[in-house]
Amino acid sequence: MFGGFSHSVTGASHTATGLICQDHSAYEVHEHYSIAAIADGHGSKKYFRSHLGSEFAVKAALETIKRFYMDPEKFESNFPVHHKLILDNIKKQIIANWNARVQQHLDNNHVTRDEIKKFSTEEFKAIPPESYYGTTLVVAVAGRSFTFGIQIGDGSLVALFDDGKPIMPMNYDESAPANMTASMCNSNAASMFNSFVVKDKKLLALFASSDGLYTSFSNEDDFLEYHLIISSQLDNLDTFKESVIKNLTKRSHYGTEDDISLACVCDIDLIKEHTETLKKKIEENKASAADRKKERLAKLKNI
């Protein structure tokens, strides 16, 4: 049985300067699949509608995946064989859907004087209209016999399979030229996505998060350990939601001070089945972390 969760919190730095949250997150659970998506609107001033761009990106992703799953049996049969072609089509359709939403919003909501006054005339003319809405996007999909994800820009995707070891199946490698941000608003955005596919592995949980979460940790090991710990709590989603919202709020105010989004989908039955495996992994990781701390302290004493 699939379950899920999503939440976005405003970072302390945005609260202090009066900025609204530029992140957006959502999840959906269906009979054949579940999907989690987050988007992080860009912070630079030329992306002054990025809080809307991130919302449009998440909605475009959900709508596109649902369209591909309109005939679940056919999709589940075709995807393992033709996943590269299908993923390319998914990326292109998400971009097209996002651009259509942006254009519709622009048509109905012309740029205001308050939005323009931050720029000189020359600066504003140089900004392509779609850039007003610039955003990243991370999409994670759990099917019945495969798992896949796509990503443009920064952010993280963490997967936990039945071996109990959380991994980041996509290496973040921004496919953009120097001085260019990988973004939904770029003309060649479809070519800037990273993606992954895992077949024939039992998925326990799948997480998508904005970079505000990753940067609230001192290292990748701690970041992955965090996902392992919260995965062990997913068998009771109501309790989990309360605790993780408090934790995300704390991290957004006392850690990174950036907006943070986290969305997850999970197989609740499999998590319950692998409770002991998760507990064992958590204890092993605690021991490893303690050993690493001892090594660091020993090195410091020898300096």
Secondary structure as GFF3:
##gff-version 3
##sequence-region A 1 303
A	DSSP	beta_strand	2	9	.	.	.	ID=ss1
A	DSSP	alpha_helix	12	17	.	.	.	ID=ss2
A	DSSP	beta_strand	23	29	.	.	.	ID=ss3
A	DSSP	beta_strand	33	40	.	.	.	ID=ss4
A	DSSP	alpha_helix	50	68	.	.	.	ID=ss5
A	DSSP	alpha_helix	72	108	.	.	.	ID=ss6
A	DSSP	alpha_helix	113	116	.	.	.	ID=ss7
A	DSSP	alpha_helix	121	125	.	.	.	ID=ss8
A	DSSP	three_ten_helix	129	133	.	.	.	ID=ss9
A	DSSP	beta_strand	137	143	.	.	.	ID=ss10
A	DSSP	beta_strand	146	152	.	.	.	ID=ss11
A	DSSP	beta_strand	156	161	.	.	.	ID=ss12
A	DSSP	beta_strand	166	167	.	.	.	ID=ss13
A	DSSP	three_ten_helix	189	192	.	.	.	ID=ss14
A	DSSP	beta_strand	194	199	.	.	.	ID=ss15
A	DSSP	beta_strand	203	209	.	.	.	ID=ss16
A	DSSP	alpha_helix	211	214	.	.	.	ID=ss17
A	DSSP	alpha_helix	220	231	.	.	.	ID=ss18
A	DSSP	alpha_helix	237	254	.	.	.	ID=ss19
A	DSSP	beta_strand	260	267	.	.	.	ID=ss20
A	DSSP	alpha_helix	268	273	.	.	.	ID=ss21
A	DSSP	alpha_helix	275	302	.	.	.	ID=ss22
###
